[in-house]
Amino acid sequence: MKQIFLTLLLFSLAWSLQAQTQGKVYNAENQTPLEQVLVIAGDKLLTRTAANGSFSIPSGILPDTLTFRHMGYHTRSLFVKPADSLITINLTSRSFEVGDVVIRAYHAREKAFQADGPINTLNAKEIRDVSSGSPAPVMNSLPGLYMHSGARNTNRITIRGIGSRSQYTTTKIKAYLNGIPLTSGVGETTLEDLDLNLIDRITVLKGPSSSIHGAALGGTILYRMGLPSQQGTSLSQQMVVGSYNMLQNSTQLTWKGRKTGIQVAYDKLSDGGFRQNDHYNRDALTALVRHQLTPDVGLTYLGRYHQLKAYIPSSLSEETYLSQPTQAADNWNSVNGHEQYNRMMHGLSLDVDFSEQLRNETSLFLKRYNGEEVRPFNILDDQTLTTGARSLFEWTTGFLNGRFKAEAGYELFHESYNWEIYETLEGGDWGSLLHSNQQYRIQHNLFSSLTMDWKRLGVSLGMNFNRTGYRYNDLGADSVDYSDQKDYQWIASPRLSLTYSLSEQWMLFGMLGHGFSAPSYEETLNASGFVDGSIQPETGWNREVGLRARSADNRWLAKLSAYSISVQNLLVTKRLAEDRFEKINAGETRHNGIELLAKIRWIDQPWMQGQLNMSYMWTDYRFMEFTDEGQDHSGNNLPGIPEHKATLGVNLDFPEGFYLRADWLGVDQMPMNDENALYSNPYHRINLKAGIRKTLSENWMVTLYGGIRNATDQHYASMILINAPSFGGAPPRYYYPGEPRNFFGGLSIQYAFGQ
């Protein structure tokens, strides 16, 4: 009996010594594990998180409250109980960042200040301060980017001049939302559908510089929707009203438990627009859920559904733009031109820590689109189904007195596209069926990266292999069958980057990277309507050097970059006869530029906090060799890009929650056609915003604000339709007028339920 009692006692003691609370610490914005987080009880350091963000504390010394502290993040405290065997903690970044935040960019995890390539980031506060209900001010606050905005549903983003010759949409860049591709199978990206109130971080990789995200010629834009950091349930309601009958209602519900985080949001936006035929209406429902299955396994789901109906006022001739900018184009107005569609997106991601050194994240995604567009020349009825998968392995270890990291993965993208073309009748009614078509788009991406970091020097090698193919089925009933296919050969896009830390506050980087842009199936067709097998992707090399600097007291941050991008195999139009054309690879462009960005916390007093945000870009983007339709444009500037663009933002925060914001944008003139025969006028725009944010109690928070867009009432073109055509002797329509001075106001109420 004594032996049995002694055995049970020893077993109990051994179990109590082994019993422990395990946890993982994540960046709330992108769910990347955070290492070297201090885990504190009172004023005593208990432990630090490992490379995979994990920590463990024996139950015998577990305090009532744990505090988590990391440079660049808000400190979090969490009440814990001995029964908590597994907990997850989400840390949110500070509003004023100097580069200590861990982001997903050229690698699965890296600090922004130490990134080995050209990046710009915006956190949640910066996005909401600047957005004013539109993505254009957000994107235009960054150097190297210019976003044309003709209407809420008509936009075009260029990064370092890449994609400037696209007319109505963004091309030659890639975009992701929480790892799910937003870019279509033909390289078109629609970013205006996203609700920026839900986005917690935007990271822009500029130029052909990324390996793990596909080596797009123009660059990559990464959107991250985060999870709540505070334990418990929170409900928020925001309403914004503005000029031209603009109304936006947003409802968000969040819940954070020990192992699970949930965010569900509904957003409705309607806008009458300041022009004819300019109404806009969008409804969207979004859900993000993450559950920590075990200390080493996490599962994340992202779902989004939205429907939209937006009318299209289109562009105007110079005379109408100057005298009657509120008018719509006559041909679009006469048929009530519009687009309407619904989109659905689902993504499921599983991340596994096999050890402190080895990690994998695998995602599956499904997207569906069903839409129609009524146009003066015809009606488009189209459907898209997109499926795919992405997997990335990350391995980190010590090597040669430094740190070695290897990353490798694969992305599969498959898209089926069905479309029919109908005749447009009077008033926009549907006529007879003209064409019926089907297309399959397949992309394979293999990518890898090897990085070696020592105390001062960092070296990174990357490689991306891509293969793109198209299958086209002509479903028409006519005698000629145009069904065909196009398969590009594997494209290898290498990348080399070097970083050197002069000190903790100064860093140099240099980079050489390759990128590409595969032409769409339609761009490969010859004059007879069949595939031209000689058409190849546009390719380019980016050469860049840069400097990052910050103060020792974290009062300012500055970035300076100089780059040169050369693009070959540019598609140009070859005239075969007066009415017969086809595309060939015969163009070359050179993109030289300088970019500067600075953030300064210039006032840090109890009575006022002040911050300045500044950016500037100088561009020299030219055709080196370009003959289109028999006209030689070599030496001309690329259209649709200003030579100079500058921004200045002033943020003032006062006690009791009162704040003021002012944002200025200055844009130089830009050529409007390849001939450089016409130029737009330079312009500047000022947006103002003031508000008060009050915490009424432990549970209630209220924000009231108002503002003015285009405060000086500038008359300017917010979008240029480059190389605008002319039909029937009518003047070409180059101009989309920007909104005149207009006003907005909003009220946000947030309630935190008891834990």
Summary of the structure (lengths in Angstrom):
residues: 755
radius of gyration: 27.2
end to end distance: 47.4
largest distance: 108.2
contacts: 2633
relative contact order: 0.11
helix: 8%
strand: 59%
